[in-house]
Amino acid sequence: MGLQGTLDSMPVTELMHWFVQRQRTGVLQLKSRGRVKTLHVDQGRVINAASTDPREYFGQFLINLGLIDEDQLQKAFETQQQTKVLLGKILVMTGLLTEEQVLRVLELKIRESILDAFLWDAGAFEFHDGLLPEETSVVHVALELPALVAEGIQRREQHALIRLRIPSNACGFRALDVPASRQVSPTSTAGILLEMARQGLRAEDIILRFHSLDFPVLRTLHELLERGLLEVLAPAAAATELPMLEVELTDVVVEPVEEASPEDAAMAQAEAAMGRRDFEGAVRLLETAAARNAHDPTLATALETAERGLLAALRAELRPERCTPVPQALDRQEPAARWTPAERYLLERVDGRRTLKAILQVSPLRELDALRAVRELVRRGVLGLRG
């Protein structure tokens, strides 16, 4: 017997309480805004968790914790492709990590993936009773759900308080020159965040640079605000960014539907766009509609379909395995607001040597988001593609 529904009708906290009370075994899948988490639950314990969000990949946690850098991760991926050996084992064999570090990071990865789900307000869930793979993880983890639920509730409360001070990831910060700031080690996380604030980076940029989920970075920024070392700047700079690429839909004819909702109209236009293989137009339409109604599972499913089509089209156009991005007319002194966070992250890694695939492999961005950003930079003449 399974269970399915939406997170507006059964929030994550209530859903997890359901598992605690019933001690069920099976696979729970959570979907929200293009992300999918898969949890393996065994009689009230979580024994594995996977996610489609690149920031929750094992390699991203290693970079975030400072255990390896992007170049070392890329070399490990190349070795993995040749040998088919697990990434953690490769890092141990090359002496970059110990087995104890690998196990500790894998457990942290599972824990953080679960706790992050408690911050989801919109989406859908599906539970398949009794379905567990024979081998669920390379590390045997058994995290007790009651403790996770308590921690998840606490994290949700902390997140609400953080959002009172940092209402948007588009917020910037000003580092204050106060005596307490001179006592912060420049190599500590707090010190690095203060330096990023001095550089004019916004929360969304800092999160990408840390290869992190939102909450850990926002929590540290909030602590610095509470200590009087930072102050928040309104996200006015977001309005100065270049507008998103216009979608050509002038030739799309949609028969009027009496009393059609905005979501129905968007669905009809998106279906017409996909019929013309204009997946970019369909994605933009559905993204806008989903932002207005994040709880609509039909819109979410349609957006997944459009995104798959767009991803395939971008792979065919940009050929990430064969092409190397090279800087063209890039003025490094241009205002930071000119670029989106994804564009800024990618531009910092374009050196004319790394293939697009190599950049994508170690990126905390979804492949689709990264490829959309690269294509936009190519269209604007900022990047060229060689190969």
C-alpha contacts under 8 A as a table, 3 or more apart, distances in Angstrom:
res1	aa1	res2	aa2	distance
1	M	128	H	7.12
1	M	129	D	5.54
2	G	126	E	7.42
2	G	127	F	5.25
2	G	128	H	4.87
2	G	129	D	5.23
3	L	126	E	5.82
3	L	127	F	4.98
3	L	128	H	7.02
4	Q	124	A	7.53
4	Q	125	F	5.43
4	Q	126	E	4.28
4	Q	127	F	6.12
5	G	9	S	7.20
5	G	10	M	7.10
5	G	124	A	5.75
5	G	125	F	5.56
5	G	126	E	6.76
6	T	9	S	5.56
6	T	10	M	6.21
6	T	11	P	7.76
6	T	122	A	7.41
6	T	123	G	5.74
6	T	124	A	4.05
6	T	125	F	5.99
6	T	295	H	7.11
6	T	297	P	7.59
7	L	10	M	4.84
7	L	11	P	4.49
7	L	12	V	6.40
7	L	120	W	7.88
7	L	121	D	6.26
7	L	122	A	5.42
7	L	123	G	5.31
7	L	124	A	5.47
7	L	125	F	7.00
7	L	295	H	7.54
8	D	11	P	5.73
8	D	121	D	6.56
8	D	122	A	6.01
8	D	123	G	7.44
8	D	295	H	6.55
10	M	14	E	6.07
10	M	15	L	6.13
11	P	14	E	5.33
11	P	15	L	6.09
11	P	121	D	6.86
12	V	15	L	4.87
12	V	16	M	6.05
12	V	117	A	6.98
12	V	118	F	5.66
12	V	120	W	7.22
12	V	121	D	7.85
13	T	16	M	5.26
13	T	17	H	6.24
13	T	118	F	6.42
13	T	149	V	6.82
13	T	152	G	7.62
13	T	153	I	7.05
14	E	17	H	5.03
14	E	18	W	6.28
15	L	18	W	5.06
15	L	19	F	6.72
16	M	19	F	5.12
16	M	20	V	6.31
16	M	145	L	7.44
16	M	149	V	6.65
17	H	20	V	4.94
17	H	21	Q	6.18
17	H	146	P	7.81
17	H	149	V	7.24
18	W	21	Q	5.32
18	W	22	R	6.21
19	F	22	R	5.21
19	F	23	Q	5.54
19	F	24	R	5.91
19	F	44	G	6.15
19	F	145	L	7.89
20	V	23	Q	5.54
20	V	24	R	7.95
20	V	44	G	5.35
20	V	145	L	6.24
20	V	146	P	6.25
22	R	43	Q	7.99
22	R	44	G	7.67
23	Q	42	D	7.53
23	Q	43	Q	4.23
23	Q	44	G	4.49
24	R	41	V	7.12
24	R	42	D	6.52
24	R	43	Q	4.87
24	R	44	G	6.30
24	R	129	D	7.33
24	R	130	G	7.80
25	T	40	H	7.78
25	T	41	V	5.22
25	T	42	D	4.32
25	T	43	Q	5.08
25	T	44	G	7.44
25	T	129	D	6.10
25	T	130	G	5.16
25	T	131	L	7.37
25	T	132	L	7.72
26	G	40	H	6.04
26	G	41	V	5.38
26	G	42	D	6.50
26	G	127	F	6.94
26	G	128	H	5.56
26	G	129	D	4.51
26	G	130	G	4.30
26	G	131	L	4.66
26	G	132	L	5.64
27	V	38	T	6.82
27	V	39	L	5.73
27	V	40	H	4.74
27	V	41	V	6.10
27	V	127	F	5.68
27	V	128	H	5.24
27	V	129	D	6.70
27	V	130	G	7.47
27	V	131	L	5.98
27	V	132	L	6.50
28	L	38	T	5.75
28	L	39	L	5.08
28	L	40	H	6.44
28	L	41	V	7.24
28	L	125	F	7.13
28	L	126	E	5.81
28	L	127	F	4.36
28	L	128	H	6.46
29	Q	36	V	6.85
29	Q	37	K	5.64
29	Q	38	T	4.51
29	Q	39	L	6.33
29	Q	125	F	5.55
29	Q	126	E	5.20
29	Q	127	F	6.26
30	L	36	V	5.58
30	L	37	K	5.09
30	L	38	T	6.49
30	L	123	G	7.24
30	L	124	A	5.92
30	L	125	F	4.49
30	L	126	E	6.66
31	K	34	G	6.96
31	K	35	R	5.64
31	K	36	V	4.50
31	K	37	K	6.52
31	K	123	G	5.35
31	K	124	A	5.24
31	K	125	F	6.22
32	S	35	R	5.29
32	S	36	V	6.60
32	S	120	W	7.34
32	S	122	A	6.12
32	S	123	G	4.23
32	S	124	A	6.64
32	S	300	A	7.92
33	R	122	A	7.93
33	R	123	G	7.05
33	R	294	A	7.69
33	R	300	A	7.09
34	G	300	A	7.56
34	G	303	L	7.96
34	G	304	E	6.68
35	R	51	S	7.25
35	R	52	T	5.73
35	R	53	D	5.87
36	V	51	S	5.62
36	V	52	T	5.44
36	V	53	D	7.34
37	K	49	A	7.04
37	K	50	A	5.70
37	K	51	S	4.35
37	K	52	T	6.66
37	K	113	S	7.65
38	T	49	A	5.58
38	T	50	A	5.14
38	T	51	S	6.23
39	L	46	V	6.79
39	L	47	I	7.78
39	L	48	N	5.91
39	L	49	A	4.45
39	L	50	A	6.58
39	L	114	I	7.85
40	H	46	V	5.74
40	H	47	I	5.69
40	H	48	N	5.17
40	H	49	A	6.26
40	H	132	L	6.75
40	H	136	T	7.58
41	V	44	G	6.48
41	V	45	R	5.54
41	V	46	V	4.52
41	V	47	I	6.10
41	V	48	N	7.56
42	D	45	R	5.15
42	D	46	V	6.21
42	D	47	I	6.76
44	G	144	E	6.45
44	G	145	L	5.61
44	G	146	P	7.82
45	R	142	A	5.67
45	R	143	L	5.32
45	R	144	E	4.54
45	R	145	L	5.26
46	V	49	A	7.54
46	V	141	V	7.58
46	V	142	A	5.63
46	V	143	L	5.12
46	V	144	E	6.52
46	V	145	L	6.62
47	I	136	T	7.26
47	I	137	S	7.75
47	I	140	H	7.02
47	I	141	V	5.10
47	I	142	A	4.70
47	I	143	L	6.44
48	N	110	I	6.28
48	N	136	T	6.23
48	N	137	S	6.20
48	N	141	V	6.87
48	N	142	A	7.92
49	A	110	I	5.17
49	A	113	S	6.79
49	A	114	I	7.24
50	A	56	E	7.89
50	A	110	I	7.36
50	A	113	S	7.52
51	S	54	P	7.61
51	S	56	E	6.33
51	S	57	Y	7.39
51	S	113	S	7.34
52	T	56	E	7.67
53	D	56	E	5.63
53	D	57	Y	7.25
53	D	366	R	6.70
54	P	57	Y	5.24
54	P	60	Q	7.24
54	P	363	S	7.49
54	P	364	P	5.19
54	P	365	L	6.23
54	P	366	R	6.04
55	R	60	Q	5.68
55	R	61	F	7.40
55	R	211	H	6.03
55	R	212	S	5.76
55	R	213	L	6.03
55	R	364	P	4.92
55	R	365	L	7.28
56	E	60	Q	6.57
56	E	61	F	6.87
56	E	109	K	6.61
56	E	113	S	6.60
56	E	212	S	7.90
56	E	213	L	7.36
57	Y	60	Q	5.38
57	Y	61	F	6.63
57	Y	109	K	7.60
58	F	61	F	5.32
58	F	62	L	6.50
58	F	105	V	7.48
58	F	106	L	6.73
58	F	109	K	6.73
59	G	62	L	5.07
59	G	63	I	6.43
59	G	73	L	6.73
59	G	362	V	7.59
60	Q	63	I	5.16
60	Q	64	N	6.06
60	Q	211	H	5.72
60	Q	212	S	7.37
60	Q	362	V	7.37
60	Q	364	P	6.74
61	F	64	N	4.92
61	F	65	L	6.08
61	F	105	V	7.05
61	F	109	K	6.91
61	F	211	H	7.27
61	F	212	S	7.37
62	L	65	L	5.26
62	L	66	G	6.29
62	L	67	L	5.28
62	L	68	I	5.92
62	L	69	D	7.99
62	L	105	V	7.22
63	I	66	G	5.04
63	I	67	L	5.98
63	I	68	I	5.29
63	I	69	D	5.47
63	I	70	E	6.87
63	I	210	F	7.64
63	I	211	H	6.74
64	N	67	L	7.73
64	N	210	F	5.38
64	N	211	H	5.38
64	N	212	S	6.19
65	L	68	I	7.99
66	G	69	D	6.93
67	L	96	L	7.88
67	L	97	L	7.52
68	I	72	Q	6.11
68	I	73	L	6.77
68	I	96	L	7.32
69	D	72	Q	5.40
69	D	73	L	6.31
70	E	73	L	5.09
70	E	74	Q	6.13
70	E	362	V	6.07
71	D	74	Q	5.05
71	D	75	K	6.29
72	Q	75	K	5.17
72	Q	76	A	6.22
73	L	76	A	5.03
73	L	77	F	6.23
73	L	362	V	6.83
74	Q	77	F	5.04
74	Q	78	E	6.34
74	Q	358	A	6.67
74	Q	361	Q	7.07
74	Q	362	V	6.45
75	K	78	E	5.05
75	K	79	T	6.33
76	A	79	T	5.08
76	A	80	Q	6.08
76	A	87	L	6.73
76	A	90	I	6.59
76	A	91	L	6.84
77	F	80	Q	4.91
77	F	81	Q	6.13
77	F	87	L	7.13
77	F	361	Q	7.99
78	E	81	Q	5.15
78	E	82	Q	6.49
79	T	82	Q	5.17
79	T	83	T	6.02
79	T	84	K	7.86
79	T	90	I	7.58
80	Q	83	T	5.14
80	Q	84	K	4.93
80	Q	85	V	5.40
80	Q	86	L	6.73
80	Q	87	L	6.35
80	Q	90	I	7.26
81	Q	84	K	5.61
85	V	89	K	6.81
85	V	90	I	6.59
86	L	89	K	5.36
86	L	90	I	6.38
87	L	90	I	5.14
87	L	91	L	6.37
88	G	91	L	5.20
88	G	92	V	6.32
88	G	102	V	6.11
89	K	92	V	5.07
89	K	93	M	6.06
89	K	99	E	7.95
90	I	93	M	5.03
90	I	94	T	6.14
91	L	94	T	5.25
91	L	95	G	6.27
91	L	96	L	5.30
91	L	97	L	5.58
91	L	98	T	7.98
92	V	95	G	5.11
92	V	96	L	5.97
92	V	97	L	4.85
92	V	98	T	5.40
92	V	99	E	6.26
92	V	102	V	8.00
93	M	96	L	7.78
94	T	97	L	7.83
95	G	98	T	7.08
97	L	101	Q	6.17
97	L	102	V	6.82
98	T	101	Q	5.20
98	T	102	V	6.46
99	E	102	V	5.09
99	E	103	L	6.28
100	E	103	L	5.24
100	E	104	R	6.13
101	Q	104	R	5.07
101	Q	105	V	6.10
102	V	105	V	5.30
102	V	106	L	6.14
103	L	106	L	5.15
103	L	107	E	6.25
103	L	139	V	6.31
104	R	107	E	5.28
104	R	108	L	6.25
105	V	108	L	4.94
105	V	109	K	5.98
106	L	109	K	5.00
106	L	110	I	6.38
106	L	139	V	7.18
107	E	110	I	5.25
107	E	111	R	6.25
107	E	139	V	7.77
107	E	141	V	6.54
108	L	111	R	5.06
108	L	112	E	6.00
109	K	112	E	5.33
109	K	113	S	6.12
110	I	113	S	5.24
110	I	114	I	6.42
111	R	114	I	5.33
111	R	115	L	6.24
111	R	143	L	7.68
112	E	115	L	5.04
112	E	116	D	5.89
113	S	116	D	5.26
113	S	117	A	6.67
114	I	117	A	5.36
114	I	118	F	7.25
114	I	148	L	7.91
115	L	118	F	5.49
115	L	119	L	7.61
115	L	148	L	7.19
115	L	151	E	7.44
115	L	152	G	5.23
115	L	155	R	7.44
116	D	119	L	5.66
116	D	120	W	7.45
116	D	152	G	7.90
116	D	213	L	8.00
116	D	215	F	7.74
117	A	120	W	5.35
118	F	152	G	5.59
118	F	153	I	7.13
118	F	155	R	7.64
118	F	156	R	6.38
119	L	155	R	7.86
119	L	156	R	5.80
119	L	159	H	7.72
120	W	123	G	7.47
122	A	294	A	5.70
122	A	295	H	5.19
123	G	294	A	7.01
123	G	295	H	5.78
123	G	296	D	7.78
123	G	297	P	6.99
124	A	295	H	7.93
124	A	297	P	6.76
128	H	131	L	6.11
132	L	136	T	7.39
133	P	136	T	5.67
135	E	138	V	7.74
137	S	140	H	6.43
143	L	148	L	7.39
144	E	147	A	5.77
144	E	148	L	6.45
145	L	148	L	4.86
145	L	149	V	5.93
146	P	149	V	5.15
146	P	150	A	6.33
147	A	150	A	5.18
147	A	151	E	6.21
148	L	151	E	5.03
148	L	152	G	5.82
149	V	152	G	4.88
149	V	153	I	6.09
150	A	153	I	5.29
150	A	154	Q	6.33
151	E	154	Q	5.04
151	E	155	R	6.11
152	G	155	R	5.00
152	G	156	R	6.16
153	I	156	R	5.10
153	I	157	E	6.34
154	Q	157	E	5.15
154	Q	158	Q	6.21
155	R	158	Q	4.97
155	R	159	H	6.01
156	R	159	H	5.05
156	R	160	A	6.33
157	E	160	A	5.19
157	E	161	L	6.52
158	Q	161	L	5.17
158	Q	162	I	6.21
159	H	162	I	4.97
159	H	163	R	6.19
159	H	215	F	7.22
159	H	219	R	7.80
160	A	163	R	5.20
160	A	164	L	6.67
161	L	164	L	5.29
161	L	165	R	7.17
162	I	165	R	5.48
162	I	166	I	5.89
162	I	167	P	7.66
162	I	218	L	7.11
162	I	219	R	6.92
162	I	222	H	6.09
163	R	166	I	4.72
163	R	167	P	4.49
163	R	168	S	7.23
164	L	167	P	5.82
165	R	222	H	7.28
165	R	232	V	7.50
166	I	169	N	7.23
166	I	171	C	6.72
166	I	218	L	7.88
166	I	222	H	7.54
166	I	232	V	7.00
167	P	171	C	7.46
168	S	171	C	5.61
168	S	235	P	7.53
169	N	202	R	6.99
169	N	203	A	4.91
169	N	204	E	4.99
170	A	202	R	5.84
170	A	203	A	6.10
170	A	204	E	6.01
170	A	235	P	5.14
170	A	238	A	6.68
171	C	202	R	5.51
171	C	203	A	6.03
171	C	232	V	6.71
171	C	233	L	5.82
171	C	234	A	5.43
171	C	235	P	4.37
172	G	197	A	7.26
172	G	200	G	6.70
172	G	201	L	6.20
172	G	202	R	4.11
172	G	203	A	6.26
172	G	232	V	6.03
172	G	233	L	4.84
172	G	234	A	6.59
172	G	235	P	6.28
173	F	197	A	5.33
173	F	198	R	7.77
173	F	200	G	6.91
173	F	201	L	7.41
173	F	202	R	6.71
173	F	230	L	6.38
173	F	231	E	5.58
173	F	232	V	4.61
173	F	233	L	5.13
174	R	197	A	5.75
174	R	198	R	6.33
174	R	200	G	7.49
174	R	230	L	5.57
174	R	231	E	5.31
174	R	232	V	6.50
174	R	233	L	6.87
175	A	194	L	5.91
175	A	195	E	7.77
175	A	197	A	5.81
175	A	198	R	5.73
175	A	229	L	6.07
175	A	230	L	4.67
175	A	231	E	6.74
176	L	181	S	7.53
176	L	228	G	7.52
176	L	229	L	5.29
176	L	230	L	5.52
176	L	231	E	7.26
177	D	181	S	6.57
177	D	229	L	7.49
178	V	181	S	5.56
178	V	182	R	7.30
178	V	229	L	6.90
179	P	182	R	5.58
179	P	183	Q	7.31
180	A	183	Q	5.43
180	A	184	V	7.19
180	A	229	L	7.27
181	S	184	V	5.45
181	S	229	L	6.02
182	R	185	S	7.85
184	V	188	S	7.42
184	V	190	A	6.98
184	V	191	G	5.72
185	S	188	S	5.36
185	S	190	A	7.66
185	S	191	G	5.52
186	P	189	T	7.99
186	P	190	A	7.63
186	P	191	G	4.17
186	P	192	I	5.94
186	P	195	E	7.86
187	T	191	G	5.89
187	T	192	I	6.21
188	S	191	G	5.00
188	S	192	I	6.16
189	T	192	I	5.14
189	T	193	L	6.16
190	A	193	L	5.12
190	A	194	L	6.19
190	A	220	T	6.93
190	A	221	L	7.87
190	A	224	L	7.34
191	G	194	L	5.10
191	G	195	E	6.32
192	I	195	E	5.13
192	I	196	M	6.25
193	L	196	M	5.00
193	L	197	A	6.17
193	L	206	I	7.62
193	L	221	L	7.35
194	L	197	A	5.04
194	L	198	R	6.34
194	L	229	L	7.96
194	L	230	L	7.56
195	E	198	R	5.01
195	E	199	Q	6.38
196	M	199	Q	4.96
196	M	200	G	6.58
196	M	201	L	5.66
196	M	206	I	7.16
197	A	200	G	5.14
197	A	201	L	5.48
197	A	202	R	7.30
198	R	201	L	7.54
200	G	336	A	7.95
201	L	205	D	5.93
201	L	206	I	6.50
202	R	205	D	5.33
202	R	206	I	6.31
203	A	206	I	5.09
203	A	207	I	6.13
203	A	217	V	7.92
203	A	218	L	7.38
204	E	207	I	5.20
204	E	208	L	6.49
204	E	341	P	6.51
205	D	208	L	5.25
205	D	209	R	6.26
205	D	341	P	5.33
205	D	344	R	7.92
205	D	345	Y	7.53
206	I	209	R	5.05
206	I	210	F	6.17
206	I	217	V	7.59
207	I	210	F	5.25
207	I	211	H	6.26
207	I	212	S	5.43
207	I	213	L	6.80
207	I	214	D	6.19
207	I	217	V	6.19
208	L	211	H	4.99
208	L	212	S	6.40
208	L	341	P	7.76
208	L	345	Y	7.12
208	L	364	P	6.45
208	L	365	L	7.80
209	R	212	S	7.74
209	R	345	Y	7.27
210	F	217	V	7.96
211	H	363	S	7.73
211	H	364	P	5.44
212	S	216	P	7.22
212	S	217	V	7.13
212	S	364	P	7.62
213	L	216	P	6.54
213	L	217	V	7.40
214	D	217	V	5.83
214	D	218	L	6.12
215	F	218	L	5.07
215	F	219	R	5.87
216	P	219	R	5.20
216	P	220	T	6.48
217	V	220	T	5.30
217	V	221	L	6.22
218	L	221	L	5.02
218	L	222	H	5.98
219	R	222	H	5.08
219	R	223	E	6.26
220	T	223	E	5.00
220	T	224	L	6.36
221	L	224	L	5.13
221	L	225	L	6.31
221	L	230	L	7.91
222	H	225	L	4.96
222	H	226	E	6.17
223	E	226	E	5.03
223	E	227	R	6.23
224	L	227	R	5.05
224	L	228	G	6.31
224	L	229	L	5.29
224	L	230	L	5.76
225	L	228	G	5.12
225	L	229	L	5.82
225	L	230	L	4.82
225	L	231	E	5.94
225	L	232	V	7.79
226	E	229	L	7.66
227	R	230	L	7.80
228	G	231	E	7.28
234	A	237	A	7.97
235	P	238	A	5.72
235	P	239	A	7.91
236	A	239	A	5.71
236	A	240	T	7.50
237	A	240	T	5.30
237	A	241	E	6.99
237	A	337	A	5.93
238	A	241	E	5.49
238	A	337	A	6.71
240	T	337	A	6.21
240	T	338	R	7.07
241	E	337	A	5.26
241	E	338	R	4.92
241	E	339	W	6.35
241	E	340	T	7.01
242	L	338	R	6.04
242	L	339	W	7.23
245	L	376	E	7.86
247	V	280	E	7.57
247	V	281	G	5.42
247	V	284	R	7.73
248	E	251	D	7.70
248	E	281	G	7.14
249	L	252	V	5.28
249	L	273	A	7.69
249	L	281	G	7.30
250	T	253	V	7.95
252	V	269	Q	7.23
252	V	272	A	6.80
252	V	273	A	7.18
254	V	268	A	6.99
254	V	269	Q	6.51
254	V	272	A	7.71
257	V	260	A	5.39
260	A	264	D	5.89
260	A	265	A	6.31
261	S	264	D	5.12
261	S	265	A	6.27
262	P	265	A	5.06
262	P	266	A	6.09
262	P	289	A	7.47
263	E	266	A	5.05
263	E	267	M	6.10
263	E	289	A	5.84
263	E	293	N	7.97
263	E	299	L	7.65
264	D	267	M	5.03
264	D	268	A	6.18
265	A	268	A	5.13
265	A	269	Q	6.21
266	A	269	Q	5.15
266	A	270	A	5.92
266	A	285	L	6.03
266	A	286	L	6.47
266	A	289	A	6.53
267	M	270	A	5.03
267	M	271	E	6.05
267	M	285	L	7.99
267	M	286	L	7.05
267	M	299	L	7.36
267	M	302	A	7.72
268	A	271	E	5.20
268	A	272	A	6.29
269	Q	272	A	5.06
269	Q	273	A	6.16
269	Q	282	A	7.40
269	Q	285	L	7.66
270	A	273	A	4.94
270	A	274	M	6.12
270	A	281	G	7.16
270	A	282	A	4.30
270	A	283	V	7.45
270	A	285	L	6.25
270	A	286	L	6.81
271	E	274	M	5.09
271	E	275	G	6.09
271	E	282	A	7.11
272	A	275	G	5.01
272	A	276	R	6.53
273	A	276	R	5.16
273	A	277	R	6.24
273	A	278	D	4.96
273	A	279	F	6.59
273	A	281	G	6.29
273	A	282	A	5.48
274	M	277	R	4.54
274	M	278	D	5.27
274	M	279	F	5.41
274	M	282	A	6.11
274	M	306	A	7.07
275	G	278	D	7.40
277	R	309	G	7.98
278	D	281	G	5.49
278	D	282	A	6.42
279	F	282	A	4.92
279	F	283	V	6.00
279	F	306	A	5.65
279	F	307	E	7.19
279	F	309	G	5.96
279	F	310	L	4.97
280	E	283	V	5.22
280	E	284	R	6.31
280	E	306	A	7.90
280	E	310	L	6.05
281	G	284	R	5.26
281	G	285	L	6.25
282	A	285	L	5.21
282	A	286	L	6.15
282	A	303	L	7.92
282	A	306	A	6.18
283	V	286	L	5.16
283	V	287	E	5.87
283	V	303	L	6.17
283	V	306	A	5.61
283	V	307	E	6.23
283	V	310	L	7.77
284	R	287	E	5.08
284	R	288	T	6.24
285	L	288	T	5.37
285	L	289	A	6.32
286	L	289	A	4.93
286	L	290	A	5.86
286	L	299	L	6.75
286	L	302	A	7.45
286	L	303	L	5.73
287	E	290	A	5.10
287	E	291	A	6.10
287	E	303	L	7.07
288	T	291	A	5.18
288	T	292	R	6.61
289	A	292	R	5.25
289	A	293	N	6.31
289	A	299	L	7.46
290	A	293	N	4.91
290	A	294	A	4.93
290	A	295	H	7.89
290	A	296	D	7.26
290	A	299	L	6.17
290	A	300	A	6.88
291	A	294	A	5.57
293	N	296	D	5.90
294	A	300	A	7.87
296	D	299	L	5.51
296	D	300	A	6.48
297	P	300	A	4.89
297	P	301	T	6.12
298	T	301	T	5.19
298	T	302	A	6.21
299	L	302	A	5.08
299	L	303	L	6.05
300	A	303	L	5.08
300	A	304	E	6.27
301	T	304	E	5.12
301	T	305	T	6.41
302	A	305	T	5.14
302	A	306	A	6.27
303	L	306	A	5.05
303	L	307	E	5.98
304	E	307	E	5.08
304	E	308	R	6.21
305	T	308	R	5.24
305	T	309	G	6.46
306	A	309	G	5.15
306	A	310	L	6.18
307	E	310	L	4.97
307	E	311	L	5.96
307	E	368	L	7.56
308	R	311	L	5.14
308	R	312	A	6.27
309	G	312	A	5.29
309	G	313	A	6.28
310	L	313	A	5.02
310	L	314	L	6.10
310	L	368	L	7.78
311	L	314	L	5.11
311	L	315	R	6.13
311	L	367	E	7.88
311	L	368	L	5.55
311	L	371	L	7.92
312	A	315	R	5.19
312	A	316	A	6.29
313	A	316	A	5.19
313	A	317	E	6.16
314	L	317	E	4.96
314	L	318	L	5.81
314	L	319	R	7.81
314	L	368	L	7.96
314	L	371	L	6.56
314	L	372	R	7.50
314	L	375	R	7.99
315	R	318	L	5.40
315	R	319	R	5.27
315	R	320	P	6.55
315	R	371	L	7.86
316	A	319	R	5.53
318	L	323	C	7.07
318	L	371	L	7.82
318	L	375	R	7.50
318	L	385	L	7.94
319	R	322	R	5.68
319	R	323	C	5.89
320	P	323	C	5.38
320	P	324	T	7.60
320	P	355	T	6.86
320	P	356	L	4.73
320	P	357	K	4.75
321	E	355	T	6.76
321	E	356	L	6.60
321	E	357	K	5.08
322	R	355	T	6.89
322	R	356	L	7.71
322	R	357	K	7.88
322	R	387	G	5.88
323	C	355	T	5.73
323	C	356	L	5.99
323	C	357	K	8.00
323	C	385	L	5.82
323	C	386	R	5.37
323	C	387	G	4.67
324	T	352	G	6.38
324	T	353	R	6.71
324	T	354	R	6.08
324	T	355	T	4.14
324	T	356	L	5.39
324	T	385	L	5.52
324	T	386	R	5.07
324	T	387	G	6.34
325	P	350	V	6.29
325	P	351	D	7.74
325	P	352	G	5.96
325	P	354	R	7.54
325	P	355	T	6.69
325	P	356	L	6.24
325	P	383	L	6.25
325	P	384	G	5.61
325	P	385	L	4.55
325	P	386	R	6.27
326	V	350	V	6.31
326	V	351	D	6.46
326	V	352	G	4.50
326	V	353	R	7.98
326	V	383	L	5.59
326	V	384	G	5.19
326	V	385	L	6.10
326	V	386	R	7.06
327	P	330	L	6.22
327	P	350	V	6.90
327	P	351	D	7.37
327	P	352	G	7.05
327	P	382	V	6.25
327	P	383	L	4.76
327	P	384	G	6.31
328	Q	381	G	6.53
328	Q	382	V	5.09
328	Q	383	L	5.08
328	Q	384	G	6.12
329	A	381	G	6.48
329	A	382	V	5.13
329	A	383	L	7.43
330	L	382	V	5.37
330	L	383	L	7.71
331	D	334	E	5.64
334	E	338	R	7.12
335	P	338	R	5.77
336	A	339	W	6.02
336	A	344	R	7.87
337	A	340	T	7.20
339	W	342	A	7.92
339	W	343	E	5.66
339	W	344	R	5.77
340	T	343	E	5.11
340	T	344	R	6.15
341	P	344	R	5.13
341	P	345	Y	6.15
342	A	345	Y	5.19
342	A	346	L	6.23
342	A	365	L	7.34
342	A	369	D	7.54
342	A	370	A	6.62
342	A	373	A	6.42
343	E	346	L	5.19
343	E	347	L	5.95
343	E	370	A	7.96
343	E	373	A	5.66
343	E	374	V	7.23
343	E	377	L	7.50
344	R	347	L	5.20
344	R	348	E	6.31
345	Y	348	E	5.51
345	Y	349	R	6.95
346	L	349	R	5.28
346	L	350	V	6.49
346	L	359	I	7.77
346	L	370	A	7.69
346	L	374	V	7.70
347	L	350	V	5.31
349	R	359	I	7.07
350	V	353	R	7.68
350	V	354	R	6.97
350	V	359	I	7.96
351	D	354	R	6.56
352	G	355	T	7.97
354	R	358	A	5.97
354	R	359	I	6.56
355	T	358	A	5.18
355	T	359	I	6.52
356	L	359	I	5.18
356	L	360	L	6.18
357	K	360	L	5.05
357	K	361	Q	6.06
358	A	361	Q	5.24
358	A	362	V	6.95
359	I	362	V	5.90
359	I	363	S	6.25
360	L	363	S	5.00
360	L	365	L	7.72
360	L	367	E	6.58
360	L	370	A	7.18
363	S	366	R	7.83
365	L	369	D	6.34
365	L	370	A	5.89
366	R	369	D	5.23
366	R	370	A	6.16
367	E	370	A	5.12
367	E	371	L	6.04
368	L	371	L	5.24
368	L	372	R	6.12
369	D	372	R	5.17
369	D	373	A	6.24
370	A	373	A	5.13
370	A	374	V	6.20
371	L	374	V	4.97
371	L	375	R	6.06
372	R	375	R	5.21
372	R	376	E	6.22
373	A	376	E	5.14
373	A	377	L	6.26
374	V	377	L	5.09
374	V	378	V	6.19
374	V	383	L	7.71
375	R	378	V	5.01
375	R	379	R	6.12
376	E	379	R	5.02
376	E	380	R	6.20
377	L	380	R	5.12
377	L	381	G	6.30
377	L	382	V	5.20
377	L	383	L	5.59
378	V	381	G	5.11
378	V	382	V	5.79
378	V	383	L	4.70
378	V	384	G	5.76
378	V	385	L	7.71
379	R	382	V	7.62
380	R	383	L	7.76
381	G	384	G	7.01
